[in-house]
Amino acid sequence: MKTKYSLFAILFFFVGFSAIAQTARIKGVILDENNQPVQDVDVRAGGEKTNSDETGFYILNVPANKKVMVVFSHVSNKKTTVEVELKPNEDLEFNPVLNKKFEEIGAVIIVDSRKRVEGITNIAPQDIKLIPGANAGVENLLKTLPGVNNNSELSSGYNVRGGNYDENLVYVNEIEVYRPFLIRSGQQEGLSFTNTDMIQNVDFSAGGFQAKYGDKLSSVLDITYRTPRKFGASLEASLLGGALMVESASKDQKWAGIVGLRYRDNSLFVNSQETETNFKPTFADVQTYVTFTPNNKWQFAFLGNISQNKYNYEPLTRQTNFGTIDDPKALLVFYEGQEKDRYDTFFGALKTTYQVNENFTLKLIASAYHTLEKEYFDIQSNYSFGELDTNIGSDTVGDIVFTQEAGSQLNHARNDLDALIVNAELKGFHNINENKIEWGFKYTREDIRDRVVEWEVIDSAGFSLNPPIIDVPRDQPYNPYLGPLVPFQNVRAMNFTKIDRLSGYVQWSKKSEIGSHDVWYNLGVRAHNWQVSGDNLDGKSQTTFSPRGQFAIKPDWESDMVFRLSVGMYHQPPFYRELRGADGMVNPNVKAQQSIHYVLSNDYSFQMWERPFKLVTEAYYKSMSDVNTYTLDNVRIRYSANNDAKAFASGFDARLNGEFVPGTESWFSFGYMKTEENINDRGYIARPTDQRLKFGILFQDYVKNIPSLKLYLNLVYNTGLPGGSPSYADPYQYQSRLRDYRRADVGFSYVFTENNKSRPEEHWLKKFKDLSLGLEIFNLFNNQNAITNTWVRDVYTKVQYGIPNYMTTRVFNVKLTAKL
């Protein structure tokens, strides 16, 4: 392994120092006529390009010893240019003031042509903080996009176009980040990795993405943390926890750093569920991003995160009413015991960027992720199941009056996992005339130590149930049972697993013209080699190749339209969870799942009511082979680890966004999707994520007579997911669906700093960039949404009843936000 790391270092420094060119740097802050910073200004000089951040700050490398025209352009301001001639390594500070285009009305949505042709959705960082949600953050907004679904409001996980939670790539500043392994339910997650206070930019692709992104089947979430240019701080406090962020930079702008601390308590949500509990969770993390820019050629950055999730859970009682008006039923459960889980994760990454010359850039990224996870529980449940008394006025109304099933269940687990993942990656970027070449090589080492001890004992009507795989006749209580007494489920395994991976990519991009039409080309290929080893494991070396391509055209029409076609092969070499089967044992020779994407899209920008709008539509088809089938229980995924199926996903997505209310951006989204799998050629059945229809609304408004009072609405409607099947059951015999998922979260916020521009300088509110007090109502209409079923067997009829596990009910939250 040392040899491989040395090769990376030698290659990086040899190439870096072999082609040093003479460059200089121009930097500054871009302001408007009111001395306010202007964000997203396009700054260009020759072939170089950058954008100003939210503080108006920009840095651009320019050729030295020659005259260069620097152009500052912004869609809502007049263009500004300046000619410079700088010496090698010279820094010039230039602070332009842009004038407004008086003929334009209202704000304008910024459209990056690169993102349009790549099929990337950009999400504004300010929307992420404002839009209410039970698990507020980037993932909260993703769930309003077409093709993105999740029925667990307490989870930051999401599935895209029929994929599961494990099929999504997440990057922060080009560094891949990971999720804990043993999480079973959304209420255990607490915090997602991404700290929204530190975000500068969010890009998302739901499929057909380029070869430069890694080896997953479904989507890419690409997040950029900002590099601060001056001191700033923010504070958030609510009934769900709090967050603190501090950022600063040195006077010479060479050093910059940002630190965020978060604390989360989901008691409000968990206490609203049907199960009464003693619940004591604590979720906390600290995250930092530090950059050092010694000159205009080098930049060094460090991203670090430490998180600790403690989940102590003691269920007491639960009653779930279901059935129909003519046949009302209920499940009543009394619990004893408790669950104690703990997830400690440590993540650190170093990234250095070296600009060899104006057309050649190198990046070296090294990262390490360490997770220590414990999952301990002993919970006994005594349950009764039967008919519910619904007669108003009856002394027993709401109680079970005829018991069809009574029994007890004991669940036990002592699961421990220790995983260390290290990465080293070298990436290169070349601009050659009209061509852009990108390449990268990556080495990954995964070392996992895993102990699984889980068993479940079920006692029904006075006798212990054996699992269906033990076929022994029983006719109790008429004759005694003399066979073995074994747990209904029993998983015991000790796995010491190592996975070595080598991956790489190369891709070519070019913008050109066909007649008077603008066209973009992108072709690339990824390669991935891996081998699984460990105690009693000797996996074979496996390699995949994934060619991908994109073609986009912007016709020379009066209408502003872009058409895009993406075709590519996507492989997902197995991660540790995909190697471990239902029996807890690791299969080292699991193949990579394969998917071929076909995506055809149209991006149409237009004016309506003299305000900007955008309509994006996409049709897609994914053909999948070597599928590793799985079952889904809340957010816990258990794989078959045998590549025994093929599958497909097809659908249509549409999203209309724009200023439905002047000065605010809202969107409406619609999606239709069908995904099915064929296991061992038995025929196609719905996959666990087969959610056919999706409607999402993100809406922002303000009170006309009180513009400081804002309203934010987050509304999602999804048709029901498949309800799963009981343990050991044949999924082909259980194809029922859960009820439709309907949820609306609304937030009201009063912004005290709304009129700061008109206040005198000595006013105390002038110290704040933002100060607001808000009220949030989660699940506004108090809908009962289910995520999975609990299966209960009627001892008389032998029928299995799927009893919905309902999520959270209506919850109120108060939130204070301050930003300096």
Secondary structure as GFF3:
##gff-version 3
##sequence-region A 1 820
A	DSSP	alpha_helix	2	17	.	.	.	ID=ss1
A	DSSP	beta_strand	23	29	.	.	.	ID=ss2
A	DSSP	beta_strand	42	45	.	.	.	ID=ss3
A	DSSP	beta_strand	48	51	.	.	.	ID=ss4
A	DSSP	beta_strand	57	63	.	.	.	ID=ss5
A	DSSP	beta_strand	68	74	.	.	.	ID=ss6
A	DSSP	beta_strand	77	84	.	.	.	ID=ss7
A	DSSP	beta_strand	91	93	.	.	.	ID=ss8
A	DSSP	alpha_helix	113	118	.	.	.	ID=ss9
A	DSSP	beta_strand	121	123	.	.	.	ID=ss10
A	DSSP	alpha_helix	125	130	.	.	.	ID=ss11
A	DSSP	alpha_helix	138	142	.	.	.	ID=ss12
A	DSSP	beta_strand	148	149	.	.	.	ID=ss13
A	DSSP	beta_strand	159	160	.	.	.	ID=ss14
A	DSSP	three_ten_helix	165	167	.	.	.	ID=ss15
A	DSSP	beta_strand	168	172	.	.	.	ID=ss16
A	DSSP	beta_strand	175	176	.	.	.	ID=ss17
A	DSSP	three_ten_helix	186	188	.	.	.	ID=ss18
A	DSSP	three_ten_helix	196	198	.	.	.	ID=ss19
A	DSSP	beta_strand	199	205	.	.	.	ID=ss20
A	DSSP	beta_strand	219	225	.	.	.	ID=ss21
A	DSSP	beta_strand	232	238	.	.	.	ID=ss22
A	DSSP	beta_strand	241	249	.	.	.	ID=ss23
A	DSSP	beta_strand	255	264	.	.	.	ID=ss24
A	DSSP	alpha_helix	267	270	.	.	.	ID=ss25
A	DSSP	beta_strand	276	292	.	.	.	ID=ss26
A	DSSP	beta_strand	298	323	.	.	.	ID=ss27
A	DSSP	beta_strand	328	357	.	.	.	ID=ss28
A	DSSP	beta_strand	360	388	.	.	.	ID=ss29
A	DSSP	beta_strand	400	432	.	.	.	ID=ss30
A	DSSP	beta_strand	435	460	.	.	.	ID=ss31
A	DSSP	beta_strand	463	464	.	.	.	ID=ss32
A	DSSP	beta_strand	489	514	.	.	.	ID=ss33
A	DSSP	beta_strand	517	534	.	.	.	ID=ss34
A	DSSP	beta_strand	537	538	.	.	.	ID=ss35
A	DSSP	beta_strand	542	554	.	.	.	ID=ss36
A	DSSP	beta_strand	560	572	.	.	.	ID=ss37
A	DSSP	alpha_helix	576	579	.	.	.	ID=ss38
A	DSSP	beta_strand	593	608	.	.	.	ID=ss39
A	DSSP	beta_strand	611	627	.	.	.	ID=ss40
A	DSSP	beta_strand	630	633	.	.	.	ID=ss41
A	DSSP	beta_strand	636	639	.	.	.	ID=ss42
A	DSSP	beta_strand	645	658	.	.	.	ID=ss43
A	DSSP	beta_strand	666	679	.	.	.	ID=ss44
A	DSSP	beta_strand	684	686	.	.	.	ID=ss45
A	DSSP	beta_strand	693	702	.	.	.	ID=ss46
A	DSSP	beta_strand	709	718	.	.	.	ID=ss47
A	DSSP	three_ten_helix	731	733	.	.	.	ID=ss48
A	DSSP	beta_strand	741	751	.	.	.	ID=ss49
A	DSSP	three_ten_helix	756	758	.	.	.	ID=ss50
A	DSSP	three_ten_helix	764	767	.	.	.	ID=ss51
A	DSSP	beta_strand	770	778	.	.	.	ID=ss52
A	DSSP	beta_strand	786	793	.	.	.	ID=ss53
A	DSSP	beta_strand	800	806	.	.	.	ID=ss54
A	DSSP	beta_strand	811	819	.	.	.	ID=ss55
###
